[in-house]
Amino acid sequence: MTSASERLTALTSWHHDWRGLRVAVFGLGVTGFSVADTLAELGADVLVVASRADAERAMLLEVIGAELLEQPDLSAPPARLIEFAPELVVVSPGFHWDHPLLLWAEREGVAVWGDIELAWRLRDKVTGPDGSPADWICVTGTNGKTTTVQLTATMLLAGGSRVAPCGNIGVPVLDAIRDPQGFDVLVVELSSYQLHWVNRNRGGELSPHSAACLNIADDHLDWHGSLEAYVAAKAKVYDNAQVACVYNRADLTTLRMVEEAEVVEGARAIGFGLDVPGLSDFGIVDGILCDRAFLEDRRNSAIELTTLDELAEAGLAAPHVVANILAASALARSYGVEPQVIRDVLTAFRLDAHRIELVRVEAGVNWVDDSKATNPHAADASLRADERPACRVAAGELHDAERQHRPRRDTRDHGSHDQQAGPRLAADDPVELLHVRAHGDLPQHQDEPVSRSLTQGLAAVSLPRTAAAHPRARR
């Protein structure tokens, strides 16, 4: 008789027999529901365990034939979960790795997968003309993931590929792999929570076409327990990469990740940065963004992709945005997108709302909505995007990490700038942090522009801010 472990190891295709497999799904958010829906479609017996359930999703679970166990207190395994005796647990990203239910599963010897592993095993539901499933291009990093995923997907689409951006960007990967139209490539945004659960079980190891980690800064340490654990989770993005491992030359942690990764033979390390590119790198020479990786004579030449002046016209010249563009270009080029296609895309591409978005000019002050900068690293990059005096207005709770990462005065020469975020603030650059907890806390003269943004659900506003031309690359 085949054991549960042996059966799970062998389940690596949509077309395998998943019927009757007892699966507990932890969580009923967007991801949790996509997991339950997928498994119900496969004929598995599904029990969804959640501390609270959206009424619409709860109703849909009944329609698809999955059982819901809603219990506010999940500090111990509910009796129904124990009685169900799952053979597999699929956990939503929001569940902390040491949640009591997950510790119970570990004690009981129950395998735990994340939604990403499940999607990888099932990726062959819809295949291309040659019978192959869609390739995956995976993107992670502390900041810049969504913009880089959008840029990469737009470049691939313009290059003629059928492509879907998915994952942490909003569309569950399980929804993308089940889309009947099918895709040539998925550009998958992966959070550290999702990466924590990948490549832990035989048969479910990811092998992306290409992968990128954009940067690393202290983040989500309350979830991972330490910076080392956070970095280890992020590093998994490079495991078994087939073609390109794209890393940030200005962030040595990402370089070490690539150096230590187990990849498919022939996969290349491709660096990106805001300085002159080395061999197999993307970078900037005299204001020109260059590809020195995907051409025959890369020792003596490079391919022009666009210029900083052209990016400035499109509102894309902030240093951290330029870094994202270089990373996306590297991923797109690894998939065969032509340089002219990339240039055309960058001419038309615009950042999402709430990303260094100019919303008002009043009395010579630019009010910029950069509320997507929700951690100190992102806010720091935003503040460095312009050399003029700045004040950041932040709404919501001020976390310990933010108290520890106030904008710094730095007397280093601007020539030795941070390649990811541009020049650091000089000693005489006045930067003020104004923390706003409620509308009533706002100074009267600031009430109109700031409250307008807060009513739209924003977390922070930076001012004054406009995208400035990127500093010249170091010679």
C-alpha positions as CSV (number, residue, x, y, z in Angstrom):
1,M,0.0,0.0,0.0
2,T,1.3,3.5,-0.9
3,S,1.9,5.7,2.1
4,A,0.6,9.3,2.3
5,S,4.1,10.6,1.9
6,E,4.8,8.5,-1.2
7,R,1.5,9.6,-2.7
8,L,2.2,13.3,-2.2
9,T,5.6,13.0,-3.6
10,A,4.2,11.5,-6.8
11,L,1.5,14.1,-7.2
12,T,3.3,16.4,-9.7
13,S,0.7,16.9,-12.4
14,W,-2.9,18.2,-12.8
15,H,-3.6,14.9,-14.5
16,H,-2.6,12.7,-11.6
17,D,-5.2,11.3,-9.3
18,W,-6.0,13.8,-6.5
19,R,-9.4,12.3,-5.7
20,G,-10.1,11.6,-2.1
21,L,-7.0,13.2,-0.8
22,R,-7.8,14.8,2.6
23,V,-6.5,18.3,2.5
24,A,-6.8,21.0,5.2
25,V,-6.5,24.5,3.9
26,F,-5.4,27.1,6.5
27,G,-6.9,30.5,5.8
28,L,-9.7,31.9,3.6
29,G,-8.3,35.0,2.0
30,V,-7.8,35.4,-1.7
31,T,-5.0,32.8,-1.7
32,G,-6.8,30.3,0.6
33,F,-9.9,30.3,-1.5
34,S,-7.9,29.7,-4.7
35,V,-6.3,26.7,-3.0
36,A,-9.7,25.3,-1.9
37,D,-11.3,25.9,-5.3
38,T,-8.4,24.2,-7.1
39,L,-8.4,21.2,-4.8
40,A,-12.2,20.8,-5.0
41,E,-11.9,20.9,-8.8
42,L,-9.4,18.0,-8.5
43,G,-11.8,15.9,-6.4
44,A,-9.9,16.2,-3.1
45,D,-11.7,16.3,0.2
46,V,-11.2,19.8,1.4
47,L,-11.6,21.3,4.9
48,V,-10.9,25.0,5.2
49,V,-9.9,26.2,8.6
50,A,-10.1,30.0,9.3
51,S,-10.5,32.2,12.3
52,R,-13.0,34.3,10.3
53,A,-14.5,33.9,6.9
54,D,-15.8,36.4,4.3
55,A,-19.5,35.7,3.8
56,E,-19.3,35.4,0.0
57,R,-16.3,33.0,0.1
58,A,-18.0,30.9,2.8
59,M,-21.1,30.6,0.5
60,L,-18.9,29.7,-2.5
61,L,-17.1,27.0,-0.5
62,E,-20.5,25.3,0.0
63,V,-21.1,25.6,-3.7
64,I,-17.8,23.9,-4.7
65,G,-18.2,21.2,-2.1
66,A,-15.6,22.2,0.4
67,E,-16.2,22.3,4.2
68,L,-15.6,25.4,6.3
69,L,-14.5,25.3,9.9
70,E,-14.7,28.8,11.2
71,Q,-13.3,29.2,14.7
72,P,-12.1,32.5,16.1
73,D,-9.7,30.9,18.5
74,L,-7.1,28.7,16.7
75,S,-4.6,28.6,19.5
76,A,-5.2,24.8,19.6
77,P,-6.2,22.4,16.8
78,P,-10.1,22.2,16.7
79,A,-11.6,18.8,17.3
80,R,-13.0,18.7,13.7
81,L,-9.5,19.2,12.3
82,I,-8.2,16.3,14.4
83,E,-11.1,14.1,13.4
84,F,-10.6,15.0,9.7
85,A,-7.0,13.7,9.9
86,P,-5.6,15.6,6.9
87,E,-3.0,13.9,4.7
88,L,-1.8,17.4,3.6
89,V,-2.0,20.9,4.8
90,V,-1.9,23.8,2.4
91,V,-1.2,27.1,4.3
92,S,-2.0,30.6,3.3
93,P,0.9,33.1,3.4
94,G,-0.6,35.0,6.4
95,F,-0.2,32.1,8.8
96,H,3.0,32.5,10.9
97,W,5.4,29.5,10.5
98,D,5.1,28.7,14.2
99,H,1.3,29.0,14.4
100,P,-0.1,26.4,16.7
101,L,-1.9,24.6,13.9
102,L,1.3,24.3,11.9
103,L,3.2,23.0,14.9
104,W,0.4,20.5,15.4
105,A,0.7,19.3,11.8
106,E,4.5,19.0,12.2
107,R,4.0,16.8,15.3
108,E,1.5,14.6,13.5
109,G,3.8,14.2,10.5
110,V,1.4,15.9,8.1
111,A,3.1,17.5,5.1
112,V,2.7,21.2,4.7
113,W,2.7,23.0,1.3
114,G,2.2,26.6,0.3
115,D,0.1,27.7,-2.5
116,I,3.2,28.2,-4.7
117,E,4.2,24.6,-4.4
118,L,0.7,23.4,-5.2
119,A,0.6,25.7,-8.3
120,W,4.0,24.4,-9.5
121,R,2.8,20.8,-9.3
122,L,-0.4,21.6,-11.2
123,R,1.1,24.0,-13.8
124,D,0.5,21.5,-16.6
125,K,-3.3,21.9,-16.6
126,V,-3.1,24.2,-19.6
127,T,-0.2,23.7,-21.9
128,G,1.2,25.2,-25.1
129,P,1.1,23.8,-28.6
130,D,4.2,21.7,-27.8
131,G,2.6,20.3,-24.6
132,S,4.8,22.3,-22.3
133,P,3.4,24.3,-19.4
134,A,4.1,28.0,-19.0
135,D,7.6,29.0,-17.9
136,W,7.9,30.9,-14.6
137,I,9.9,34.1,-14.1
138,C,10.1,34.7,-10.3
139,V,10.7,38.1,-8.6
140,T,11.3,38.9,-5.0
141,G,13.0,41.5,-2.9
142,T,12.2,43.8,0.0
143,N,10.9,46.6,-2.3
144,G,10.2,47.1,-6.0
145,K,8.6,43.7,-6.7
146,T,5.3,44.8,-8.1
147,T,6.8,47.5,-10.4
148,T,9.4,45.0,-11.7
149,V,6.8,42.3,-12.3
150,Q,4.6,44.8,-14.2
151,L,7.5,46.0,-16.2
152,T,8.7,42.5,-17.0
153,A,5.2,41.3,-18.0
154,T,4.6,44.3,-20.2
155,M,7.9,43.8,-22.0
156,L,7.2,40.1,-22.5
157,L,3.7,40.9,-23.8
158,A,5.1,43.5,-26.2
159,G,7.6,40.9,-27.3
160,G,4.8,38.5,-28.4
161,S,4.5,36.2,-25.5
162,R,1.2,35.3,-23.8
163,V,2.0,36.4,-20.3
164,A,0.3,36.8,-16.9
165,P,1.7,38.7,-13.9
166,C,0.5,36.8,-10.7
167,G,1.3,35.8,-7.2
168,N,1.8,38.4,-4.5
169,I,0.9,41.1,-7.0
170,G,-2.8,40.2,-6.5
171,V,-3.8,37.3,-8.8
172,P,-3.2,33.9,-7.2
173,V,-0.8,31.7,-9.2
174,L,-3.4,28.9,-8.9
175,D,-5.9,31.1,-10.8
176,A,-3.3,31.8,-13.5
177,I,-2.4,28.2,-14.1
178,R,-6.1,27.3,-14.4
179,D,-6.9,30.0,-16.9
180,P,-8.2,28.2,-20.0
181,Q,-6.6,30.5,-22.5
182,G,-3.1,29.4,-21.3
183,F,0.1,31.4,-21.2
184,D,3.6,31.1,-22.4
185,V,5.1,32.6,-19.3
186,L,4.0,33.6,-15.8
187,V,5.8,36.5,-14.0
188,V,5.4,35.5,-10.4
189,E,5.8,38.0,-7.6
190,L,6.9,36.1,-4.4
191,S,6.8,37.3,-0.9
192,S,9.1,36.0,1.8
193,Y,6.1,34.3,3.4
194,Q,5.5,32.4,0.2
195,L,9.1,31.6,-0.3
196,H,9.4,30.2,3.2
197,W,7.2,27.2,2.2
198,V,8.8,26.4,-1.2
199,N,11.3,23.7,-2.0
200,R,10.7,21.7,1.2
201,N,9.1,18.6,-0.2
202,R,10.2,16.1,-2.8
203,G,8.4,16.4,-6.0
204,G,7.5,20.1,-5.5
205,E,10.8,21.9,-6.1
206,L,10.4,25.0,-8.3
207,S,12.7,25.5,-11.3
208,P,12.0,28.9,-12.8
209,H,13.2,30.0,-16.2
210,S,14.8,33.1,-14.5
211,A,14.7,34.7,-11.1
212,A,15.5,38.0,-9.4
213,C,16.0,39.3,-5.9
214,L,16.0,43.1,-6.2
215,N,17.3,44.1,-2.8
216,I,17.3,43.1,0.9
217,A,16.6,45.2,3.9
218,D,15.2,44.5,7.4
219,D,11.6,43.6,7.0
220,H,9.1,41.1,8.3
221,L,11.5,40.0,11.0
222,D,8.6,39.5,13.4
223,W,7.4,36.8,11.0
224,H,10.7,35.1,10.2
225,G,12.3,35.6,13.6
226,S,15.7,36.9,12.3
227,L,17.3,38.6,9.4
228,E,19.1,35.4,8.6
229,A,15.9,33.5,8.3
230,Y,14.4,36.3,6.1
231,V,17.4,36.2,3.8
232,A,17.3,32.4,3.6
233,A,13.6,32.6,2.5
234,K,14.3,35.2,-0.1
235,A,17.3,33.2,-1.4
236,K,15.1,30.3,-2.4
237,V,13.9,32.3,-5.4
238,Y,17.2,31.3,-7.2
239,D,16.9,27.6,-6.5
240,N,17.0,25.5,-9.7
241,A,17.0,28.6,-12.0
242,Q,17.4,27.5,-15.6
243,V,18.7,30.6,-17.5
244,A,19.4,33.7,-15.5
245,C,19.8,34.7,-11.8
246,V,19.4,38.5,-11.8
247,Y,20.9,40.2,-8.7
248,N,21.6,43.7,-7.5
249,R,25.3,44.7,-7.7
250,A,24.8,47.3,-5.0
251,D,23.4,44.7,-2.6
252,L,26.1,42.1,-1.8
253,T,23.5,40.0,0.0
254,T,21.8,39.3,-3.3
255,L,25.2,38.4,-4.9
256,R,25.9,35.9,-2.1
257,M,22.4,34.4,-2.7
258,V,23.3,33.7,-6.3
259,E,26.8,32.4,-5.5
260,E,25.3,29.9,-3.0
261,A,22.3,28.8,-5.1
262,E,21.9,25.4,-6.7
263,V,21.0,26.1,-10.2
264,V,20.6,24.3,-13.5
265,E,23.9,23.9,-15.3
266,G,24.3,26.8,-17.7
267,A,22.3,29.3,-15.7
268,R,24.0,32.7,-15.7
269,A,24.5,35.3,-13.0
270,I,23.3,38.7,-14.4
271,G,24.0,41.8,-12.3
272,F,22.2,45.1,-12.5
273,G,23.2,48.5,-11.1
274,L,23.3,52.2,-11.6
275,D,26.9,52.3,-12.5
276,V,28.9,51.1,-15.5
277,P,28.1,47.4,-16.3
278,G,30.6,44.7,-16.2
279,L,30.5,41.6,-18.3
280,S,27.1,39.9,-18.1
281,D,25.6,43.0,-16.4
282,F,23.0,45.7,-17.0
283,G,23.9,49.3,-16.1
284,I,24.4,52.9,-17.1
285,V,27.1,54.5,-19.3
286,D,26.9,58.3,-19.9
287,G,23.2,58.4,-19.2
288,I,22.4,55.4,-21.4
289,L,20.9,52.2,-19.9
290,C,22.8,49.3,-21.4
291,D,22.6,45.5,-21.8
292,R,26.1,44.0,-21.6
293,A,24.8,40.5,-21.0
294,F,22.8,39.2,-23.9
295,L,25.0,39.9,-26.9
296,E,27.9,38.1,-28.6
297,D,30.6,40.7,-28.2
298,R,29.9,41.7,-24.6
299,R,33.6,42.2,-23.9
300,N,33.8,45.1,-26.2
301,S,30.3,46.5,-26.6
302,A,26.8,46.9,-25.1
303,I,23.3,47.3,-26.3
304,E,21.5,50.5,-25.7
305,L,18.0,50.1,-24.1
306,T,17.0,53.7,-23.4
307,T,18.3,56.8,-21.8
308,L,17.8,58.6,-18.5
309,D,16.5,61.6,-20.4
310,E,13.8,59.5,-22.0
311,L,12.9,57.9,-18.6
312,A,12.7,61.4,-17.1
313,E,10.1,62.4,-19.7
314,A,8.0,59.3,-18.7
315,G,8.4,60.0,-15.0
316,L,10.6,57.0,-14.5
317,A,13.9,58.5,-13.6
318,A,13.9,58.1,-9.8
319,P,17.0,56.0,-9.0
320,H,15.0,53.1,-7.4
321,V,12.7,53.0,-10.4
322,V,15.7,52.9,-12.8
323,A,17.0,50.0,-10.8
324,N,13.7,48.2,-11.2
325,I,13.8,48.9,-15.0
326,L,17.2,47.4,-15.3
327,A,16.2,44.3,-13.4
328,A,13.0,43.9,-15.5
329,S,15.0,44.4,-18.7
330,A,17.4,41.7,-17.7
331,L,14.6,39.3,-17.0
332,A,12.9,40.2,-20.3
333,R,16.1,39.8,-22.3
334,S,16.7,36.4,-20.7
335,Y,13.4,35.4,-22.4
336,G,14.5,36.8,-25.8
337,V,12.7,40.2,-25.8
338,E,14.4,42.5,-28.3
339,P,16.0,45.8,-27.1
340,Q,13.8,48.0,-29.3
341,V,10.7,46.4,-27.7
342,I,12.0,47.3,-24.3
343,R,12.6,50.8,-25.4
344,D,9.1,51.2,-26.8
345,V,7.6,49.8,-23.6
346,L,9.5,52.2,-21.4
347,T,8.3,55.1,-23.5
348,A,4.6,54.3,-22.7
349,F,4.9,52.7,-19.2
350,R,3.6,54.6,-16.2
351,L,3.9,53.8,-12.6
352,D,0.8,52.7,-10.6
353,A,-1.1,55.2,-8.5
354,H,0.5,56.0,-5.1
355,R,4.0,55.5,-6.4
356,I,5.9,58.8,-6.3
357,E,2.7,60.3,-7.8
358,L,2.5,64.1,-8.0
359,V,-1.0,65.0,-6.7
360,R,-0.8,68.7,-6.0
361,V,1.4,71.8,-6.3
362,E,0.7,74.5,-3.8
363,A,2.8,77.5,-2.8
364,G,5.8,76.1,-4.5
365,V,5.5,72.8,-2.6
366,N,5.1,69.5,-4.5
367,W,2.8,67.1,-2.7
368,V,3.7,63.6,-3.8
369,D,1.7,60.4,-2.9
370,D,4.2,57.6,-2.4
371,S,2.0,55.6,0.0
372,K,3.2,52.4,-1.5
373,A,6.4,53.0,0.4
374,T,5.2,51.2,3.4
375,N,8.6,50.3,5.1
376,P,11.7,52.3,6.0
377,H,13.8,51.0,3.1
378,A,11.1,52.1,0.6
379,A,10.5,55.4,2.2
380,D,14.3,56.1,2.3
381,A,14.5,55.4,-1.4
382,S,11.6,57.7,-2.0
383,L,13.1,60.5,-0.1
384,R,16.4,60.2,-2.0
385,A,14.7,60.4,-5.3
386,D,15.0,64.2,-5.2
387,E,17.8,66.3,-3.7
388,R,15.6,69.1,-2.5
389,P,14.5,69.5,1.2
390,A,11.7,67.1,2.1
391,C,9.1,66.4,4.7
392,R,7.5,63.0,5.0
393,V,4.0,62.8,6.3
394,A,3.1,59.4,7.6
395,A,-0.3,58.1,8.7
396,G,-0.9,55.0,10.9
397,E,1.1,53.4,13.6
398,L,4.8,54.2,13.8
399,H,6.5,50.8,14.2
400,D,9.8,50.2,16.0
401,A,11.5,49.6,12.6
402,E,10.5,53.0,11.4
403,R,11.8,54.6,14.6
404,Q,15.1,53.0,14.0
405,H,15.2,54.1,10.3
406,R,14.6,57.8,10.5
407,P,16.1,59.6,7.4
408,R,19.8,59.8,8.1
409,R,22.2,62.7,7.7
410,D,25.2,61.3,5.8
411,T,28.4,63.3,5.1
412,R,29.8,60.9,2.6
413,D,30.6,62.3,-0.9
414,H,27.7,62.0,-3.3
415,G,30.0,60.3,-5.7
416,S,29.9,57.2,-3.7
417,H,26.1,56.9,-3.9
418,D,24.0,53.9,-3.1
419,Q,23.3,52.3,-6.4
420,Q,19.9,51.2,-5.5
421,A,18.5,54.5,-4.1
422,G,20.8,57.3,-5.3
423,P,22.7,59.8,-3.2
424,R,22.3,59.8,0.5
425,L,21.1,62.9,2.3
426,A,23.9,65.3,3.0
427,A,24.5,66.8,6.5
428,D,22.7,70.0,5.7
429,D,19.7,68.5,3.9
430,P,16.7,69.2,6.2
431,V,14.4,66.2,6.5
432,E,11.4,66.3,8.8
433,L,9.2,63.3,9.7
434,L,5.7,64.3,10.6
435,H,3.7,61.4,12.0
436,V,-0.1,61.7,11.4
437,R,-2.4,59.5,13.5
438,A,-5.7,61.0,12.5
439,H,-7.2,63.8,10.5
440,G,-7.4,65.9,13.7
441,D,-3.6,65.8,14.1
442,L,-3.0,67.6,10.9
443,P,-1.7,71.2,11.0
444,Q,-4.4,73.5,9.6
445,H,-2.4,74.6,6.5
446,Q,-1.8,71.0,5.5
447,D,-5.3,69.7,5.9
448,E,-6.6,69.9,2.4
449,P,-4.0,68.0,0.4
450,V,-3.1,65.4,3.0
451,S,-6.7,64.6,4.1
452,R,-7.6,64.1,0.4
453,S,-5.1,61.3,0.2
454,L,-6.0,59.8,3.6
455,T,-9.6,59.5,2.6
456,Q,-8.5,57.3,-0.2
457,G,-6.9,54.8,2.2
458,L,-3.3,55.9,1.9
459,A,-0.7,55.0,4.4
460,A,1.9,57.8,3.8
461,V,2.6,60.9,1.8
462,S,6.0,62.3,1.1
463,L,6.6,65.9,0.2
464,P,8.0,67.8,-1.7
465,R,8.9,65.2,-4.3
466,T,9.3,65.0,-8.0
467,A,11.2,62.6,-10.1
468,A,14.6,64.0,-10.9
469,A,17.1,62.9,-13.5
470,H,19.3,60.0,-12.2
471,P,22.9,60.9,-11.3
472,R,25.4,60.0,-13.9
473,A,27.0,56.6,-13.6
474,R,30.4,56.5,-12.1
475,R,33.1,56.5,-14.8
